[in-house]
Amino acid sequence: MAKRKISAPEKQTKKPYKSMPQVEVALCIPSTVISHSNARNLQQATFIAYQIAKAATLYNVSEIVVLSIPDAEAVAEISGPKVVSAATGGQKIMFDEVANSPKVEQNHENRNDDDSLLLATLLQYFVTPPYLVKAVFKDSKFRKKFKYAEKLPKIPSLPFMANNDVHKDFREGLSVAKKTPKIVKKNKKVSGKKLSVTKYVNIGGDELLELAGPDIPVNVRVTVDVKNKKVVSPRDAYGVSGNKSTFGYFVRVSRSFTSIFTESTFPSGYTKSYYISCDDFYGKPDTGIKKETFGDISEGKILLVMSNWKHLEASFSVEAFEGVAKVSELFDGEIEMEQGIRVEDAVMVGLARCR
């Protein structure tokens, strides 16, 4: 009778102090936060993203949605001028040839996409360990845009920091493939195939860590229990995690207003959604949304949309949202904010109030 293999007892690891809050929060911020009207150069854009990342990690935000919105100049140009003609008895005429020029729209679309993707990339950079940056962003067209981000201090509220020294037992890593040897068969050389699974993980050490458990897909971000050499969820390791089991927060780009809601990374969607007015320096808009506070919210998946109201209306107006006549109908309430506050400042203030 064959002897049963006795597995070694699992080594004890440190338990995190942190835990997931009862109210899980998703942020939606506009791409215009780093447009030319708000950030004059890459250095300013980087620091704005850094401020948002610091607030999001401090308050354990689960998801950050970057809503792609044309900046103020692009909206004005695409809308086109309106004039009143005496010859037509006061009828308004649109200069469609200017407003609908494919070349102009394409330029705005490219600029808008660049702002959205750059902001999303910077937000992801700030929750990526330095030893993984080169591998994670190797295919990104923005990999050369980190020159200012590299000089900023490490965010002090990352999941493994001030958390019962869990960093001694758990590390963030990226699964990597080992080179496969070439096979020779009777004067015929066959090159080895690239492996799709692996046991090896780059955790920033001098050597790759070999997992004791089953193989995992190649080129995947994972959290590793270095004592027991196995992959664990970030929530088990650090007590907190972003959506889709991400380290820190999960970042996605929404190129349409509807996709904010339809592509939520919460499996059951958002429990409630709130609007916070910011980036509006010429008076408070009349949104028609009921004013709310967070006092009565004790649990759920909450979406906070922080933007200039006109930008939201412009984004909403370009597509059909079945059963919804106006953008205000998509919000359960509006959290009042000080007038004239910038988006990055509203993120910190809004998150503080909802905690």
Secondary structure, 3 states (H helix, E strand, C coil): CCCCCCCCCCCCCCCCCCCCCCEEEEEEEEHHHHCCCCCCCHHHHHHHHHHHHHHHHHCCCCEEEEECCCCHHHHHHHHCCEEECHHHCCCEEECHHHHCCHHHHHHHHHHHHHHHHHHHHHHHHCCCCHHHHHHHCCCCCCHHHCCCHHHCCCCCCCCCCCCCCHHHCEEEEEEECCCCCCEEECCEEECCCCCCEECEEECCCCCCEECCCCCEECCCEEEEECCCCEEECHHHHHCCCEHHHECCCEEEEECCCCHHHHCCCCCCCCCEEEEEECCCCCCCCCCCCCEECCCCCCCEEEEEEEECHHHHHHHHHCCCCCCCCCHHHHCCEEECCCCCCCHHHHHHHHHHHCC
